[in-house]
Amino acid sequence: MQIPFFRRKPFFTEAENQQIVDAIRSAERQTSGEIRVYVESHCRFVDPLDRAAEVFTALKMEKTAARNAVLVYIALKDRQLALLGDKGIHEKVGNGFWNEKVRIMLSHFSRAGYAEGLARIVTEIGETLRAHFPYDKNTDENELPDDIVFGK
């Protein structure tokens, strides 16, 4: 007897996935900063910022040379999100910046515009990273992968 194989539905269509990855790559071409997007169904913590910190460390994002990595964390079914910037970028922009970006994301998500909201926020984070950590073709290297990380 063969057991049927069930695939869970992907979070995004292929086009939406590409839209987000393209936004990451475009943003990173202008800055030495790094942006990662992590998407899962459920957040294991009450506070999504705690889960984002755990993911940030698991992805070794604190190891960038300028400490300028940013994690965009989303738990879709729980309707939770968090933005976590490493020490280098957080010292430049402060809590107000992150809170404003969360408000923008929530606005998109309330209209079910998840991919559009993620792409827009990645672009805006990239612009801010560029202002504080501009790209230098002689020294910059892509320190972290540009793909979306999908949890469970």
PEFENHU-V108376 format. One record per backbone hydrogen bond with DSSP energy under -0.5 kcal/mol. NH is the residue of the N-H (numbers start at 1). CO is the residue of the C=O. E is the energy in kcal/mol with one decimal. If there is no record, write none. Layout:
nh=NH co=CO e=E
nh=NH co=CO e=E
//
This chain:
nh=4 co=2 e=-0.5
nh=6 co=4 e=-0.6
nh=7 co=5 e=-0.5
nh=17 co=13 e=-2.8
nh=18 co=14 e=-2.4
nh=19 co=15 e=-2.2
nh=20 co=16 e=-2.0
nh=21 co=17 e=-2.4
nh=22 co=18 e=-2.9
nh=23 co=19 e=-1.7
nh=24 co=20 e=-2.1
nh=25 co=21 e=-2.7
nh=26 co=22 e=-2.7
nh=27 co=23 e=-2.4
nh=28 co=24 e=-2.5
nh=29 co=25 e=-1.2
nh=30 co=27 e=-1.4
nh=31 co=28 e=-0.7
nh=32 co=133 e=-2.4
nh=33 co=133 e=-0.6
nh=34 co=68 e=-1.2
nh=36 co=70 e=-2.6
nh=37 co=147 e=-0.5
nh=38 co=72 e=-2.9
nh=39 co=149 e=-2.8
nh=40 co=74 e=-2.4
nh=44 co=42 e=-0.5
nh=48 co=46 e=-0.6
nh=50 co=47 e=-1.3
nh=51 co=47 e=-1.2
nh=52 co=48 e=-2.7
nh=53 co=49 e=-2.1
nh=54 co=50 e=-1.8
nh=55 co=51 e=-2.6
nh=56 co=52 e=-2.9
nh=57 co=53 e=-1.9
nh=58 co=54 e=-2.3
nh=59 co=55 e=-2.5
nh=60 co=57 e=-1.7
nh=61 co=56 e=-2.4
nh=63 co=60 e=-1.2
nh=64 co=61 e=-1.0
nh=67 co=64 e=-1.2
nh=70 co=34 e=-2.6
nh=71 co=84 e=-2.9
nh=72 co=36 e=-2.7
nh=73 co=71 e=-0.7
nh=73 co=82 e=-3.0
nh=74 co=38 e=-2.4
nh=75 co=80 e=-3.0
nh=76 co=40 e=-2.1
nh=76 co=74 e=-0.6
nh=77 co=41 e=-0.7
nh=78 co=41 e=-1.5
nh=79 co=75 e=-0.8
nh=79 co=76 e=-0.8
nh=80 co=75 e=-2.1
nh=82 co=73 e=-2.2
nh=84 co=71 e=-2.4
nh=86 co=69 e=-2.8
nh=88 co=67 e=-1.7
nh=89 co=67 e=-1.1
nh=90 co=86 e=-2.8
nh=91 co=87 e=-2.3
nh=92 co=88 e=-0.5
nh=92 co=89 e=-0.7
nh=93 co=89 e=-1.8
nh=94 co=90 e=-2.5
nh=97 co=93 e=-0.7
nh=97 co=94 e=-0.6
nh=98 co=94 e=-1.1
nh=99 co=95 e=-2.6
nh=100 co=96 e=-2.1
nh=101 co=97 e=-2.1
nh=102 co=98 e=-2.3
nh=103 co=99 e=-2.0
nh=104 co=100 e=-1.9
nh=105 co=101 e=-2.4
nh=106 co=102 e=-2.7
nh=107 co=103 e=-1.9
nh=108 co=104 e=-1.8
nh=109 co=105 e=-2.9
nh=110 co=106 e=-2.2
nh=111 co=107 e=-0.5
nh=111 co=108 e=-1.2
nh=112 co=109 e=-2.0
nh=113 co=108 e=-2.6
nh=114 co=112 e=-1.0
nh=117 co=113 e=-2.8
nh=118 co=114 e=-2.7
nh=119 co=115 e=-2.8
nh=120 co=116 e=-2.5
nh=121 co=117 e=-2.4
nh=122 co=118 e=-2.6
nh=123 co=119 e=-2.1
nh=124 co=120 e=-2.5
nh=125 co=121 e=-2.7
nh=126 co=122 e=-2.5
nh=127 co=123 e=-2.1
nh=128 co=124 e=-1.9
nh=129 co=125 e=-2.8
nh=130 co=126 e=-2.7
nh=131 co=127 e=-1.7
nh=132 co=128 e=-1.5
nh=133 co=129 e=-4.0
nh=135 co=30 e=-1.5
nh=139 co=136 e=-1.3
nh=140 co=136 e=-3.2
nh=143 co=141 e=-1.1
nh=149 co=37 e=-2.9
nh=150 co=148 e=-0.5
nh=151 co=39 e=-3.1
nh=151 co=149 e=-0.5
//
